[in-house]
Amino acid sequence: MTKQPRSIRAVPKIVITLLVLSLFLQIAWHVHLPPPRVQIEKLTEPPQLELLRVFSFGDSVVSAKLLMLWLQAFESQQGQFLSYKQLNYSLLQHWLERILQIDPHSQYPLLAASHLYSMVPDTGKQRLMLDFVYQQFFIDPAKRWRWLAHAAVLAKHRLDDLPLALKYAKALTAHATPEMPRWAQEMQIFILEDMGELERARLVIGGMLASGELTDPNEIKFLNDKLLALEKHSKQK
Amino acid sequence: MKPILTLAALVALEALRTRFFAVIIILLSIGFGLAIFVGQVTVIETLAYQSSLLAAFLRLSALYVVSLFVITSMVHEFNNHAIYLWLSLPMRRSTYFFGKFSGFALIATLTAILFGAALLSYVPYQQAGLWTLSLFCELLIITALSLLCVFTFPQTVQAFSVVLGFYILARSITAIQLMVQGPLSHSPSSADQLINGLVQLLAMLLPHLDRFTQSEWLVYHTGGVEHLLEIVIQTMIYIILLMSMSLFDLYRKNL
């Protein structure tokens, strides 16, 4: 049952006057206030792991997701876009690490490190991110290999640091799991070839063929062909 | 049995009249809006982010609306003296209590089902089903707790504050326990020992709600029957405890 409201005439004039006056005062107060100034906040150290667990209220997966979204949006503060160069990468690394600690199954922090934050035009910062991916790879190689493979590609093509790329590729081969595709395990062959280390590349291929782990005939043929090409190349030299 | 069903039906009718389900629909709309927004800002694991954040939002919303509905409904009953009318009828106080509880449990069931169904667009039905059952158990505990609080503190603000405090503590007690285990358990200071003892006591008395309705099940599909069994046992034990406390309070109340 809805009752019709009484006429506006039923409202005392003083109430209407107060209403209009207070509205104007509010608007005048707003105009009087100084315009908001953009103050860019700096990244701080992430909270302690125990503290994060307490404030996750038993659901750390949700906290990790929220923290990652917050971190991803950190470079756009109050409509101002910060460049990655302005971010403190060592603190950024701590944040990514902390997020992975509370949600170890998540791939997002590793994607952010290897694909987003590594795009910064600062080799020192790039190396920090790639090193972070390298360190984190050993915790769960079966799920994190793709990010290290990408780090190896970046080290080779963006940093032109073949020894670093080889270090990552070697880690991939050494911690190969059934989930890891062959191309990722064979990366070190091509990096060695680019480095002119043909003898070492031949040894790696020889080792792979001798291990008996290869079952795909095409894969075996490809490696055999590669071995022959490397031998031919060595003789020419 | 009939008075219990009548009371339960009246609670359901009250929910319809106070537009309880309109609030549920609004919350579902906000939740979906949030999920769509999250889908726009994520680069990978979009479904994981959407399902976990939507589930967290719905879980807290369910707790908020169900608890507030129980408390306001009972406070209203105290204020309009309807409780005196019910208790003047030839029925036991326990019948009144179980009737009310059944009605609120029905509302909790419908809320859990509606919120659980909302997750079906993001997660497999087995995990969504497990999450829904777990949410239902969690809401049953919250319903029983809200009834107990409203019998003890018949004011909305006090009763809801206690429910909220209890819920936060129950969900974070395991983490607090882990926090004090290291530094405080070996400390010779009597204050540290007291805090440690208090935390251990709380952990013993509180239900482990941090093991209920996990977002991890939705994101990594790790939920199984063993989780459900643990949750059902914990719910049964705690509901019986809360009901006994409420009945103890209700029978002693001079109404």
HADDOCK unambig.tbl for C-alpha pairs under 7 A between the chains (distance, minus, plus):
assign (segid A and resid 50 and name CA) (segid B and resid 175 and name CA) 6.96 0.50 0.50
assign (segid A and resid 50 and name CA) (segid B and resid 179 and name CA) 6.23 0.50 0.50
assign (segid A and resid 53 and name CA) (segid B and resid 175 and name CA) 5.82 0.50 0.50
assign (segid A and resid 54 and name CA) (segid B and resid 172 and name CA) 5.26 0.50 0.50
assign (segid A and resid 54 and name CA) (segid B and resid 175 and name CA) 5.04 0.50 0.50
assign (segid A and resid 54 and name CA) (segid B and resid 176 and name CA) 6.16 0.50 0.50
assign (segid A and resid 57 and name CA) (segid B and resid 168 and name CA) 6.62 0.50 0.50
assign (segid A and resid 57 and name CA) (segid B and resid 171 and name CA) 4.75 0.50 0.50
assign (segid A and resid 57 and name CA) (segid B and resid 172 and name CA) 4.56 0.50 0.50
assign (segid A and resid 57 and name CA) (segid B and resid 210 and name CA) 6.60 0.50 0.50
assign (segid A and resid 58 and name CA) (segid B and resid 171 and name CA) 5.23 0.50 0.50
assign (segid A and resid 58 and name CA) (segid B and resid 172 and name CA) 5.67 0.50 0.50
assign (segid A and resid 58 and name CA) (segid B and resid 210 and name CA) 4.10 0.50 0.50
assign (segid A and resid 59 and name CA) (segid B and resid 210 and name CA) 6.72 0.50 0.50
assign (segid A and resid 59 and name CA) (segid B and resid 214 and name CA) 6.36 0.50 0.50
assign (segid A and resid 59 and name CA) (segid B and resid 215 and name CA) 6.68 0.50 0.50
assign (segid A and resid 61 and name CA) (segid B and resid 215 and name CA) 6.43 0.50 0.50
assign (segid A and resid 61 and name CA) (segid B and resid 216 and name CA) 6.18 0.50 0.50
assign (segid A and resid 62 and name CA) (segid B and resid 52 and name CA) 5.87 0.50 0.50
assign (segid A and resid 62 and name CA) (segid B and resid 53 and name CA) 6.20 0.50 0.50
assign (segid A and resid 62 and name CA) (segid B and resid 56 and name CA) 6.91 0.50 0.50
assign (segid A and resid 62 and name CA) (segid B and resid 215 and name CA) 6.78 0.50 0.50
assign (segid A and resid 65 and name CA) (segid B and resid 49 and name CA) 6.35 0.50 0.50
assign (segid A and resid 108 and name CA) (segid B and resid 44 and name CA) 6.63 0.50 0.50
